[in-house]
Amino acid sequence: MIRFDNVSKTYPKQNRPALRDVSLEIERGEFVFLVGSSGSGKSTFLRLLLREERASHGAVHVLGKDLAKLSNWKVPQMRRQVGTVFQDFRLLPNKTVGQNVAFALEVIGKPRGQIRKTVPEVLELVGLGGKEDRMPGELSGGEQQRVAIARAFVNRPMLLIADEPTGNLDPQTSVGIMKLLDRINRTGTTVVMATHDQQIVDQMRKRVMELEKGRLVRDQSRGVYGYQH
Amino acid sequence: MRAQFVLSEIGVGLRRNLTMTFAVIVSVALSLGLFGASLLMRDQVSTMKGYWYDKVNVSIFFCNKNDADTGANCAKGAATQQQKNDILAELHNLKIVQSVQHETSDQAYKHYKEQFGDTPVAGLVTPDQLPESFRVKLKDPTKYEVIKSAFSERPGVQEVQDQRDTVEPLFNLLNGMNWAAIGVMALMLIVALLLIVNTVRVSAFSRRRETGIMRLVGASSFYIQMPFILEAAIAGLLGAAFACVLIVGGKAILINNWLADKIQVINFIGWDSVAQVLPLVLLIGLLMPALAAFFALRKYLKV
């Protein structure tokens, strides 16, 4: 599913690499937490997965493709198989919940009939059945994140990338979001989640990878957060 | 589905940047209006040249008996019949000559009377004061020098005059005005292009949320850029349409209603010339902004 072979990334005009010599493998259907302090390279790791950045050294394989050899015009096709969720939800404030989810399908040219059928289904799945016509501003943070997850999952992606999805939510709401991500993971979708939330990591007991100053310092199955602030 | 989605995106974009869109439309309209006008001006000048060069001819004036003391050419008195016959024969032998018309002093007097009949000077002129002349029509009016060098030094010839000399300054003036128009047009076009590039950037920036999401969910860059490019193209096309209105209005009001009445001796361009210019104006109005937008976006919306 995902394989990093001695991957380093140095941004232009910077001396210190954001990632140094990272090698790892994530199997299909895994649930992986990515932990580490700010600036440890978590975001760079996720950006490399989405091919928003290219590795300076080493090879990144996602969904069986070597991203270094993937030409620019094929990148959108790859991204359609990867769902993304962010801390700040990234919803369109002037579109309804249903339109926000439909947007993801419209812009990749899915037929209208299919959109009309899929959107309510996926909203039902994330626990927002019947809230199709609400505006994002009328929803709570947890509900907004559910809309974002619905949008990320509506294409039934093979891989779901979550960048601190609970960062803006209170602990109780966060648990709900984690249950939802766990359910999505059980359908066979690989989930990679970057987080600072110690409680969640310790509760879920999934594989934990820890980055420190760009190096992979820990890779532990059924691990705990383990890192002190 | 796709078309409807793209159209609604364009509508949102154009409305969001209403002032900038308006500026683009106006500057495109003015620059393309000037562009069309300068094309028509060139047409007009060449029409006029054709018309006038057809009418003008080279005149060979002969000395008459009163000219003996007016110039060195005529020191020997009036031209003899022999001299005139020689010149006429030579003219007929020249390949560049189309036709020769003989104007006697009496005929010259008659033309003079027709032109200046009512003025006080007319009464003072008598037929024998006016020179006899050959009016030579050339196949190619620009070959005037040949006639001049061949006949101006001949005995009995007072002067060889090219009537083009009288109309040439007018054409030079018109050409000069045309170049000025082209210069202004080029400046306006640059302004319009910069405005378009800027407008597209602002538009892309104000919708970076949407485009960011589009990239993440795997929309192709064509799909992401299309609304912006079409937006610019539509604004440009509107501007071009305005330019067409300006050109047609200018032709109808300035030429048909006003100048054509005032100046009857000029043959003005017809609607066929205008019809040739309009599609060009529309095409440029459509393509130029689209290309400008495309290049502006290449830097802005990378995958």
Boltz contact constraints between the chains, C-beta under 6 A:
constraints:
  - contact:
      token1: [A, 72]
      token2: [B, 303]
      max_distance: 6.0
  - contact:
      token1: [A, 75]
      token2: [B, 303]
      max_distance: 6.0
  - contact:
      token1: [A, 76]
      token2: [B, 218]
      max_distance: 6.0
  - contact:
      token1: [A, 76]
      token2: [B, 220]
      max_distance: 6.0
  - contact:
      token1: [A, 79]
      token2: [B, 218]
      max_distance: 6.0
  - contact:
      token1: [A, 80]
      token2: [B, 218]
      max_distance: 6.0
  - contact:
      token1: [A, 84]
      token2: [B, 216]
      max_distance: 6.0
  - contact:
      token1: [A, 104]
      token2: [B, 217]
      max_distance: 6.0
  - contact:
      token1: [A, 106]
      token2: [B, 5]
      max_distance: 6.0
  - contact:
      token1: [A, 107]
      token2: [B, 214]
      max_distance: 6.0
  - contact:
      token1: [A, 107]
      token2: [B, 219]
      max_distance: 6.0
  - contact:
      token1: [A, 107]
      token2: [B, 223]
      max_distance: 6.0
  - contact:
      token1: [A, 108]
      token2: [B, 218]
      max_distance: 6.0
  - contact:
      token1: [A, 108]
      token2: [B, 219]
      max_distance: 6.0
  - contact:
      token1: [A, 109]
      token2: [B, 2]
      max_distance: 6.0
  - contact:
      token1: [A, 112]
      token2: [B, 1]
      max_distance: 6.0
